Amino acid sequence: MSLRIQKAVIPIAGYGTRLFPATKAVPKALFPIIAQDGIAKPIIQLIIEEALTAGVEEVCLVAQPQQVEPIADYFSGTVADAIREKAELAAQADRLAEIGERLHFAIQAAPEGFGHAIYCAKDFAAGEPVMILLGDHLYISESNVSCAKQLADVYAQVGQSVTSLDLCHESELSLNGIVHGSPSPESPRIFTLAQISEKPTVEFAQEHLRIEGVPDQQYLCNFGIDLLNPLLFDILDYNYRHRIVTHGEIQLRDAMSEMIKREGMSGYRVAGKRYDTGNPQDLLKTVNAFGLHGPYRNVLI
C-alpha cells in the first residue's frame, strides 16, 4: 500500500444552525475569510488548499443535495469577462477551476454522525487511504510546513494510520476526542496510541487518559486532521450495517478505536493552531487570527 495520501474527504453536510440566519443566504462552507495571502476566500477553499499542500490530488465533499450546486458553481472558474480582464483576478479564477477539476461530491441524505458522513465517501475512497479534514476547522502552521503536510510526512515515516493531536485543558474534555498512548522514541511529538475516548468525563480522563510528559490538567485531543488506512471503511461499513452507535450516531472515533486494536495507530502533536468557524464567537476569533497572520495585521479589527 502506498504511503502517499492522494485522496481527502471533507464533510460539510451540517445545517449551519449556529450561524443562522446567515446560512440561509450562503452555505457555511462558502463564508469568506481573509486568508494569510490577503485574498478573500471561502472556508471550504482554505480547507481544500490545506489538503493540497500535503500532496492530495482528489477531494470529496460530503454534502447535502442542496449544497452541491452553489459549491460546484463556485469552483467552476466561470466568471464575468470584466474579471478576466484583470490578470490577478483571472489567475484566481483559474485556481478555482483547477480545484474544481479535483472535486467530487458524496451525498449524506440524513445526519447520522461524523462516522456516517465519512462512510458516505466509501466509493470515492475505493480502497485507498484517505485524509479526513473537518469541514469547519482552519489551520495556521507554526512552521513553513503546513499542518496537513506535517501529518502526511509522519504518515510516511511511521507506516500506519496517524491522527493529529493538540493539547487541551481538562475543562474542554466534553468538546473533544481524547487519546491515550505512549511517547515515541523517534520524536517527542509522535505517540503510539492505545485508546481514543470521545468526550470523556473528567473522572474517566484522570484515571485512564493521562500521558507521560503532558502537564497536569491537560490532555492530548484530536486536532482535526486524520490520515487513515482503508481498514477504516471496512469498520464503518460493519458499524453502519449493525447499527453500532454512540450517542445515537455512527462515530468516526469508534471506528478509529477499532483500528487501533487491529493494526495500530500513531498520533502526532502538530506544530500549529486550529481555528473553529462553526459558531459566531469562534468564527470571529478565526477571522482575527488570520488577520494577525496576514498582510493586514496592522489594521485594527
C-alpha positions as a Python dict, from the first residue, in 0.01 Angstrom:
ca = {
    (1, 'M'): (0, 0, 0),
    (2, 'S'): (127, 345, -93),
    (3, 'L'): (231, 571, 194),
    (4, 'R'): (131, 873, -10),
    (5, 'I'): (-214, 1014, 57),
    (6, 'Q'): (-383, 1118, -267),
    (7, 'K'): (-747, 1149, -156),
    (8, 'A'): (-914, 1372, 101),
    (9, 'V'): (-1266, 1361, 245),
    (10, 'I'): (-1425, 1673, 395),
    (11, 'P'): (-1775, 1650, 550),
    (12, 'I'): (-1978, 1971, 513),
    (13, 'A'): (-2336, 1841, 536),
    (14, 'G'): (-2434, 2024, 856),
    (15, 'Y'): (-2718, 2275, 856),
    (16, 'G'): (-2511, 2560, 999),
    (17, 'T'): (-2775, 2633, 1262),
    (18, 'R'): (-2533, 2814, 1492),
    (19, 'L'): (-2466, 3068, 1217),
    (20, 'F'): (-2830, 3113, 1113),
    (21, 'P'): (-2973, 3328, 956),
    (22, 'A'): (-2659, 3397, 750),
    (23, 'T'): (-2655, 3030, 646),
    (24, 'K'): (-2999, 3077, 489),
    (25, 'A'): (-2834, 3304, 233),
    (26, 'V'): (-2491, 3138, 199),
    (27, 'P'): (-2381, 2782, 284),
    (28, 'K'): (-2145, 2788, 582),
    (29, 'A'): (-1871, 2636, 366),
    (30, 'L'): (-1875, 2950, 149),
    (31, 'F'): (-1839, 3202, 432),
    (32, 'P'): (-1541, 3427, 346),
    (33, 'I'): (-1214, 3456, 539),
    (34, 'I'): (-923, 3687, 456),
    (35, 'A'): (-651, 3426, 404),
    (36, 'Q'): (-288, 3466, 504),
    (37, 'D'): (-207, 3576, 150),
    (38, 'G'): (-453, 3864, 186),
    (39, 'I'): (-708, 3716, -56),
    (40, 'A'): (-1072, 3672, 46),
    (41, 'K'): (-1157, 3301, 15),
    (42, 'P'): (-1443, 3087, 144),
    (43, 'I'): (-1379, 2847, 430),
    (44, 'I'): (-1401, 2538, 211),
    (45, 'Q'): (-1136, 2667, -29),
    (46, 'L'): (-893, 2717, 258),
    (47, 'I'): (-957, 2364, 383),
    (48, 'I'): (-910, 2215, 36),
    (49, 'E'): (-591, 2413, -16),
    (50, 'E'): (-465, 2283, 319),
    (51, 'A'): (-514, 1927, 189),
    (52, 'L'): (-346, 2006, -143),
    (53, 'T'): (-30, 2122, 37),
    (54, 'A'): (9, 1762, 158),
    (55, 'G'): (5, 1614, -191),
    (56, 'V'): (-367, 1534, -211),
    (57, 'E'): (-490, 1515, -571),
    (58, 'E'): (-864, 1449, -532),
    (59, 'V'): (-1112, 1583, -278),
    (60, 'C'): (-1457, 1453, -189),
    (61, 'L'): (-1703, 1686, -16),
    (62, 'V'): (-1972, 1501, 176),
    (63, 'A'): (-2266, 1734, 136),
    (64, 'Q'): (-2641, 1773, 143),
    (65, 'P'): (-2802, 1772, -203),
    (66, 'Q'): (-2879, 2146, -197),
    (67, 'Q'): (-2516, 2232, -116),
    (68, 'V'): (-2371, 2077, -430),
    (69, 'E'): (-2479, 2332, -691),
    (70, 'P'): (-2352, 2653, -524),
    (71, 'I'): (-2018, 2497, -430),
    (72, 'A'): (-1970, 2332, -770),
    (73, 'D'): (-2055, 2663, -934),
    (74, 'Y'): (-1801, 2847, -718),
    (75, 'F'): (-1525, 2607, -820),
    (76, 'S'): (-1621, 2613, -1188),
    (77, 'G'): (-1397, 2910, -1258),
    (78, 'T'): (-1677, 3071, -1462),
    (79, 'V'): (-1657, 3446, -1410),
    (80, 'A'): (-1757, 3768, -1587),
    (81, 'D'): (-1541, 3898, -1869),
    (82, 'A'): (-1458, 4204, -1658),
    (83, 'I'): (-1288, 3973, -1408),
    (84, 'R'): (-1087, 3802, -1681),
    (85, 'E'): (-956, 4137, -1798),
    (86, 'K'): (-751, 4171, -1479),
    (87, 'A'): (-459, 3928, -1472),
    (88, 'E'): (-452, 3881, -1095),
    (89, 'L'): (-826, 3806, -1084),
    (90, 'A'): (-807, 3575, -1385),
    (91, 'A'): (-534, 3381, -1202),
    (92, 'Q'): (-768, 3337, -905),
    (93, 'A'): (-1047, 3218, -1135),
    (94, 'D'): (-810, 2967, -1295),
    (95, 'R'): (-717, 2844, -948),
    (96, 'L'): (-1083, 2780, -871),
    (97, 'A'): (-1123, 2584, -1194),
    (98, 'E'): (-813, 2381, -1110),
    (99, 'I'): (-960, 2288, -772),
    (100, 'G'): (-1295, 2215, -935),
    (101, 'E'): (-1133, 1954, -1159),
    (102, 'R'): (-1019, 1768, -847),
    (103, 'L'): (-1357, 1789, -675),
    (104, 'H'): (-1607, 1509, -613),
    (105, 'F'): (-1928, 1502, -409),
    (106, 'A'): (-2088, 1233, -193),
    (107, 'I'): (-2437, 1288, -56),
    (108, 'Q'): (-2527, 1245, 310),
    (109, 'A'): (-2905, 1249, 289),
    (110, 'A'): (-2964, 1222, 665),
    (111, 'P'): (-2737, 1331, 954),
    (112, 'E'): (-2630, 1007, 1122),
    (113, 'G'): (-2298, 1118, 1267),
    (114, 'F'): (-1944, 1211, 1167),
    (115, 'G'): (-1855, 848, 1102),
    (116, 'H'): (-2158, 809, 877),
    (117, 'A'): (-2054, 1118, 680),
    (118, 'I'): (-1715, 962, 610),
    (119, 'Y'): (-1881, 629, 528),
    (120, 'C'): (-2079, 806, 254),
    (121, 'A'): (-1746, 861, 73),
    (122, 'K'): (-1651, 492, 63),
    (123, 'D'): (-1694, 466, -314),
    (124, 'F'): (-1469, 769, -362),
    (125, 'A'): (-1202, 616, -135),
    (126, 'A'): (-1205, 297, -343),
    (127, 'G'): (-974, 106, -111),
    (128, 'E'): (-715, 381, -74),
    (129, 'P'): (-602, 562, 244),
    (130, 'V'): (-767, 900, 293),
    (131, 'M'): (-701, 1230, 462),
    (132, 'I'): (-1002, 1347, 663),
    (133, 'L'): (-1043, 1715, 748),
    (134, 'L'): (-1324, 1876, 943),
    (135, 'G'): (-1547, 2097, 732),
    (136, 'D'): (-1540, 2391, 972),
    (137, 'H'): (-1180, 2398, 1102),
    (138, 'L'): (-893, 2604, 963),
    (139, 'Y'): (-524, 2577, 1048),
    (140, 'I'): (-224, 2804, 1085),
    (141, 'S'): (114, 2629, 1097),
    (142, 'E'): (389, 2739, 1332),
    (143, 'S'): (649, 2647, 1070),
    (144, 'N'): (691, 2676, 694),
    (145, 'V'): (532, 2331, 659),
    (146, 'S'): (152, 2323, 660),
    (147, 'C'): (-27, 2129, 933),
    (148, 'A'): (-159, 1874, 681),
    (149, 'K'): (186, 1828, 526),
    (150, 'Q'): (337, 1771, 872),
    (151, 'L'): (91, 1488, 925),
    (152, 'A'): (150, 1339, 580),
    (153, 'D'): (524, 1333, 648),
    (154, 'V'): (466, 1147, 975),
    (155, 'Y'): (235, 900, 799),
    (156, 'A'): (511, 818, 553),
    (157, 'Q'): (759, 786, 840),
    (158, 'V'): (562, 557, 1072),
    (159, 'G'): (390, 349, 803),
    (160, 'Q'): (48, 338, 969),
    (161, 'S'): (-261, 549, 1025),
    (162, 'V'): (-196, 871, 1211),
    (163, 'T'): (-421, 1129, 1376),
    (164, 'S'): (-327, 1488, 1451),
    (165, 'L'): (-316, 1595, 1816),
    (166, 'D'): (-330, 1912, 2021),
    (167, 'L'): (-322, 1996, 2390),
    (168, 'C'): (-649, 2078, 2563),
    (169, 'H'): (-737, 2167, 2920),
    (170, 'E'): (-944, 1946, 3146),
    (171, 'S'): (-1232, 2193, 3113),
    (172, 'E'): (-1251, 2114, 2739),
    (173, 'L'): (-1284, 1737, 2768),
    (174, 'S'): (-1655, 1745, 2687),
    (175, 'L'): (-1578, 1905, 2349),
    (176, 'N'): (-1303, 1675, 2223),
    (177, 'G'): (-1190, 1326, 2141),
    (178, 'I'): (-908, 1242, 2384),
    (179, 'V'): (-629, 992, 2319),
    (180, 'H'): (-416, 778, 2545),
    (181, 'G'): (-81, 638, 2445),
    (182, 'S'): (292, 648, 2497),
    (183, 'P'): (557, 885, 2360),
    (184, 'S'): (760, 751, 2070),
    (185, 'P'): (1140, 734, 2095),
    (186, 'E'): (1150, 872, 1739),
    (187, 'S'): (1011, 1216, 1827),
    (188, 'P'): (857, 1392, 2130),
    (189, 'R'): (567, 1488, 1903),
    (190, 'I'): (481, 1131, 1796),
    (191, 'F'): (278, 894, 2015),
    (192, 'T'): (184, 528, 1988),
    (193, 'L'): (-189, 525, 2060),
    (194, 'A'): (-369, 279, 2282),
    (195, 'Q'): (-713, 437, 2311),
    (196, 'I'): (-942, 714, 2185),
    (197, 'S'): (-1227, 832, 2403),
    (198, 'E'): (-1489, 1068, 2261),
    (199, 'K'): (-1581, 1348, 2506),
    (200, 'P'): (-1485, 1161, 2826),
    (201, 'T'): (-1577, 1271, 3176),
    (202, 'V'): (-1312, 1434, 3391),
    (203, 'E'): (-1312, 1134, 3623),
    (204, 'F'): (-1256, 887, 3337),
    (205, 'A'): (-983, 1101, 3185),
    (206, 'Q'): (-798, 1140, 3511),
    (207, 'E'): (-797, 764, 3564),
    (208, 'H'): (-740, 636, 3210),
    (209, 'L'): (-613, 908, 2976),
    (210, 'R'): (-315, 1070, 3143),
    (211, 'I'): (2, 1062, 2930),
    (212, 'E'): (360, 1085, 3046),
    (213, 'G'): (507, 1429, 2986),
    (214, 'V'): (173, 1607, 2940),
    (215, 'P'): (120, 1883, 3203),
    (216, 'D'): (-131, 1837, 3484),
    (217, 'Q'): (-494, 1903, 3390),
    (218, 'Q'): (-404, 1883, 3020),
    (219, 'Y'): (-469, 1605, 2771),
    (220, 'L'): (-394, 1519, 2410),
    (221, 'C'): (-702, 1573, 2197),
    (222, 'N'): (-785, 1536, 1828),
    (223, 'F'): (-665, 1835, 1625),
    (224, 'G'): (-897, 1779, 1329),
    (225, 'I'): (-696, 1603, 1056),
    (226, 'D'): (-668, 1224, 1022),
    (227, 'L'): (-476, 1005, 775),
    (228, 'L'): (-642, 666, 784),
    (229, 'N'): (-584, 336, 607),
    (230, 'P'): (-858, 156, 407),
    (231, 'L'): (-947, -62, 709),
    (232, 'L'): (-1147, 242, 822),
    (233, 'F'): (-1418, 183, 565),
    (234, 'D'): (-1449, -188, 646),
    (235, 'I'): (-1513, -96, 1009),
    (236, 'L'): (-1753, 187, 922),
    (237, 'D'): (-1943, -49, 693),
    (238, 'Y'): (-1975, -304, 972),
    (239, 'N'): (-2079, -41, 1225),
    (240, 'Y'): (-2337, 103, 984),
    (241, 'R'): (-2492, -233, 895),
    (242, 'H'): (-2502, -348, 1259),
    (243, 'R'): (-2605, -6, 1397),
    (244, 'I'): (-2307, 24, 1629),
    (245, 'V'): (-2361, 378, 1753),
    (246, 'T'): (-2256, 614, 2030),
    (247, 'H'): (-2499, 887, 2136),
    (248, 'G'): (-2729, 755, 1862),
    (249, 'E'): (-2478, 819, 1580),
    (250, 'I'): (-2213, 637, 1376),
    (251, 'Q'): (-1891, 778, 1521),
    (252, 'L'): (-1557, 811, 1343),
    (253, 'R'): (-1372, 782, 1675),
    (254, 'D'): (-1539, 444, 1743),
    (255, 'A'): (-1403, 318, 1411),
    (256, 'M'): (-1060, 463, 1487),
    (257, 'S'): (-1059, 287, 1826),
    (258, 'E'): (-1118, -42, 1646),
    (259, 'M'): (-837, 41, 1403),
    (260, 'I'): (-601, 89, 1698),
    (261, 'K'): (-686, -262, 1818),
    (262, 'R'): (-647, -427, 1478),
    (263, 'E'): (-348, -257, 1315),
    (264, 'G'): (-226, 22, 1543),
    (265, 'M'): (-225, 397, 1501),
    (266, 'S'): (8, 685, 1574),
    (267, 'G'): (-69, 1034, 1695),
    (268, 'Y'): (124, 1347, 1606),
    (269, 'R'): (116, 1670, 1802),
    (270, 'V'): (100, 1928, 1526),
    (271, 'A'): (315, 2243, 1529),
    (272, 'G'): (26, 2472, 1458),
    (273, 'K'): (-307, 2607, 1575),
    (274, 'R'): (-661, 2508, 1479),
    (275, 'Y'): (-948, 2752, 1447),
    (276, 'D'): (-1319, 2673, 1454),
    (277, 'T'): (-1564, 2853, 1227),
    (278, 'G'): (-1880, 2675, 1337),
    (279, 'N'): (-2028, 2938, 1569),
    (280, 'P'): (-2025, 3320, 1585),
    (281, 'Q'): (-1774, 3352, 1870),
    (282, 'D'): (-1518, 3113, 1724),
    (283, 'L'): (-1569, 3248, 1372),
    (284, 'L'): (-1477, 3595, 1500),
    (285, 'K'): (-1166, 3454, 1670),
    (286, 'T'): (-1070, 3281, 1345),
    (287, 'V'): (-1112, 3598, 1139),
    (288, 'N'): (-893, 3786, 1386),
    (289, 'A'): (-627, 3511, 1396),
    (290, 'F'): (-596, 3505, 1017),
    (291, 'G'): (-582, 3883, 1017),
    (292, 'L'): (-293, 3880, 1260),
    (293, 'H'): (-103, 3634, 1039),
    (294, 'G'): (-175, 3812, 710),
    (295, 'P'): (-69, 4126, 526),
    (296, 'Y'): (-332, 4339, 702),
    (297, 'R'): (-205, 4268, 1052),
    (298, 'N'): (-166, 4637, 1126),
    (299, 'V'): (-532, 4708, 1053),
    (300, 'L'): (-741, 4735, 1368),
    (301, 'I'): (-1022, 4480, 1385),
}
